[in-house]
């Protein structure tokens, strides 16, 4: 786990955009083209408390966006399939909220996340398909896809951004493969 010093940057007031802008300067952004973004919410079993004055944004590379990643699996019908991050089913209509609903493309890289205020758009579906992390399937029950979607490699490192709520330009970045809430968070001195 590595930690950067407090950064001050000129950016909009969107913590996700600030985190993505900084993330693109790291080595983690070089070998992948697709990244999942998470807005931290306290978990029941977290070992460490996160200061209420902070917003935590995590950015993780998606393994099957790596150019050489093409493992095949045989599904229940005996067909070889490439596991995808998501499968777009018949129930994933525009406006639905099962799949991530927001994204930003910067420097040819896709960053996506769930936003409970937004539903699925055609633009989001197109981004998933264009970046080869989703596939449309002709089934109506997404539970039939359990085990095929959303593979997580616990050894892969991501970046956690601890941003001051009252001044998003002040933050610390932590590069780690440990989930937020499971390691001691950095101290960020936020202005009052």
C-alpha positions as CSV (number, residue, x, y, z in Angstrom):
1,X,0.0,0.0,0.0
2,X,1.5,3.3,-1.0
3,X,0.3,6.8,-0.1
4,X,0.7,10.1,-1.9
5,X,1.0,13.4,-0.2
6,X,-1.9,15.9,-0.2
7,X,-2.6,17.1,-3.6
8,X,-4.1,20.5,-4.6
9,X,-5.4,20.7,-8.1
10,X,-7.7,22.9,-10.0
11,X,-10.8,20.9,-11.0
12,X,-14.5,21.0,-11.0
13,X,-16.5,20.3,-7.8
14,X,-17.1,16.7,-8.8
15,X,-15.1,14.2,-6.6
16,X,-15.2,11.5,-9.2
17,X,-13.8,13.7,-11.9
18,X,-11.0,14.9,-9.6
19,X,-10.1,11.3,-8.7
20,X,-10.1,10.2,-12.4
21,X,-8.0,13.2,-13.5
22,X,-5.4,12.2,-10.8
23,X,-5.7,8.5,-11.5
24,X,-4.7,9.0,-15.2
25,X,-1.3,10.2,-14.0
26,X,-0.6,6.9,-12.2
27,X,1.0,3.8,-13.5
28,X,-2.2,1.9,-12.8
29,X,-3.9,3.6,-15.7
30,X,-1.4,2.5,-18.3
31,X,-2.2,-1.1,-19.0
32,X,-6.0,-1.1,-18.9
33,X,-8.7,0.7,-20.7
34,X,-11.7,0.2,-18.4
35,X,-12.1,1.1,-14.8
36,X,-14.8,0.7,-12.2
37,X,-15.4,3.6,-9.9
38,X,-17.0,3.2,-6.4
39,X,-18.2,5.8,-4.0
40,X,-17.4,4.4,-0.5
41,X,-20.3,3.6,1.9
42,X,-19.5,2.3,5.3
43,X,-19.8,-1.5,5.5
44,X,-21.1,-3.4,8.5
45,X,-17.8,-5.3,8.9
46,X,-15.3,-2.5,8.1
47,X,-12.4,-2.6,10.5
48,X,-11.6,1.1,10.3
49,X,-13.8,4.2,10.5
50,X,-13.6,6.8,7.8
51,X,-13.7,10.4,8.9
52,X,-17.2,11.9,8.2
53,X,-15.4,14.9,6.6
54,X,-14.2,12.8,3.8
55,X,-15.6,11.4,0.5
56,X,-13.8,8.2,-0.6
57,X,-13.7,7.3,-4.3
58,X,-12.1,4.0,-5.4
59,X,-10.9,3.2,-8.9
60,X,-10.2,-0.4,-9.9
61,X,-9.0,-1.7,-13.3
62,X,-11.2,-4.2,-15.0
63,X,-9.2,-7.3,-15.7
64,X,-11.0,-8.4,-18.9
65,X,-10.2,-5.0,-20.4
66,X,-6.6,-6.1,-20.6
67,X,-5.7,-6.7,-24.3
68,X,-4.4,-10.2,-23.8
69,X,-7.2,-11.4,-21.4
70,X,-9.3,-13.9,-23.3
71,X,-9.9,-17.0,-21.1
72,X,-12.8,-19.2,-22.2
73,X,-15.2,-21.1,-20.0
74,X,-17.7,-23.7,-20.9
75,X,-21.2,-22.7,-19.8
76,X,-24.1,-24.9,-18.8
77,X,-25.1,-25.3,-22.5
78,X,-21.6,-26.6,-23.4
79,X,-20.7,-23.4,-25.3
80,X,-17.4,-21.7,-24.8
81,X,-17.9,-18.1,-23.5
82,X,-15.6,-15.2,-22.5
83,X,-16.6,-14.0,-19.1
84,X,-17.8,-10.4,-19.2
85,X,-18.0,-7.7,-16.6
86,X,-21.7,-7.4,-17.4
87,X,-24.3,-9.1,-19.5
88,X,-27.2,-7.0,-20.8
89,X,-30.4,-9.0,-20.4
90,X,-33.9,-8.5,-21.6
91,X,-34.8,-6.9,-18.3
92,X,-32.0,-4.3,-18.5
93,X,-34.1,-1.8,-20.4
94,X,-33.3,1.9,-20.7
95,X,-33.9,3.5,-17.3
96,X,-33.3,0.3,-15.3
97,X,-30.7,0.4,-12.5
98,X,-29.1,-3.1,-12.3
99,X,-26.1,-2.1,-14.4
100,X,-23.9,0.9,-13.8
101,X,-25.6,4.0,-15.1
102,X,-22.9,6.7,-15.4
103,X,-19.5,6.9,-17.2
104,X,-16.8,9.2,-18.3
105,X,-14.4,8.5,-21.2
106,X,-11.0,10.3,-20.8
107,X,-7.9,9.7,-22.8
108,X,-9.6,6.7,-24.5
109,X,-10.3,5.0,-21.2
110,X,-13.8,4.2,-19.8
111,X,-14.6,4.9,-16.1
112,X,-18.1,3.8,-15.0
113,X,-20.1,3.7,-11.8
114,X,-23.6,3.3,-10.3
115,X,-25.6,6.4,-9.6
116,X,-29.0,5.8,-7.9
117,X,-30.2,9.1,-9.3
118,X,-29.9,7.9,-12.9
119,X,-31.2,5.0,-15.0
120,X,-29.4,3.1,-17.8
121,X,-29.0,5.0,-21.0
122,X,-28.3,3.9,-24.6
123,X,-25.0,5.9,-24.3
124,X,-24.0,3.7,-21.3
125,X,-24.9,0.5,-23.1
126,X,-23.0,1.6,-26.2
127,X,-19.9,2.4,-24.1
128,X,-20.0,-1.1,-22.5
129,X,-20.2,-2.8,-25.8
130,X,-17.6,-0.5,-27.5
131,X,-15.1,-1.3,-24.7
132,X,-16.0,-5.0,-24.9
133,X,-17.0,-5.5,-21.2
134,X,-20.6,-6.2,-21.8
135,X,-22.6,-8.5,-24.1
136,X,-26.3,-8.6,-24.9
137,X,-27.9,-11.9,-24.1
138,X,-31.4,-13.2,-24.8
139,X,-32.4,-14.2,-21.3
140,X,-34.8,-12.4,-18.9
141,X,-33.4,-13.5,-15.5
142,X,-30.1,-11.9,-14.6
143,X,-29.7,-14.5,-11.8
144,X,-28.9,-17.1,-14.5
145,X,-25.6,-15.1,-15.0
146,X,-24.3,-15.5,-11.4
147,X,-20.6,-16.5,-11.5
148,X,-20.1,-15.1,-15.0
149,X,-20.4,-11.4,-14.2
150,X,-18.1,-9.1,-12.3
151,X,-15.0,-11.2,-11.8
152,X,-12.8,-9.5,-9.1
153,X,-9.1,-10.3,-8.8
154,X,-8.1,-9.6,-5.2
155,X,-4.5,-9.2,-6.1
156,X,-5.1,-6.3,-8.5
157,X,-4.3,-2.9,-7.1
158,X,-6.5,0.1,-7.4
159,X,-6.5,3.7,-6.1
160,X,-8.6,5.0,-3.2
161,X,-9.0,8.8,-3.0
162,X,-9.8,10.5,0.4
163,X,-11.2,13.9,-0.5
164,X,-12.2,16.6,1.9
165,X,-15.9,17.3,1.6
166,X,-15.5,21.0,2.2
167,X,-12.5,21.4,-0.2
168,X,-12.3,18.7,-2.8
169,X,-8.9,20.0,-4.0
170,X,-7.3,18.6,-0.8
171,X,-7.0,14.8,-0.9
172,X,-4.8,11.8,-0.5
173,X,-4.4,8.9,-2.8
174,X,-3.7,5.3,-1.6
175,X,-2.6,2.6,-4.0
176,X,-3.7,-0.8,-2.6
177,X,-5.3,-4.1,-3.2
178,X,-7.0,-4.0,0.3
179,X,-10.7,-2.9,0.4
180,X,-11.5,0.6,1.8
181,X,-12.4,0.2,5.5
182,X,-10.0,-2.7,5.9
183,X,-6.8,-0.7,6.2
184,X,-6.0,2.3,8.4
185,X,-7.1,5.3,6.3
186,X,-4.7,8.2,5.8
187,X,-5.0,11.4,7.7
188,X,-6.2,14.3,5.6
189,X,-6.3,17.6,7.3
190,X,-9.5,19.3,6.0
191,X,-10.1,22.9,6.5
192,X,-13.0,23.7,8.8
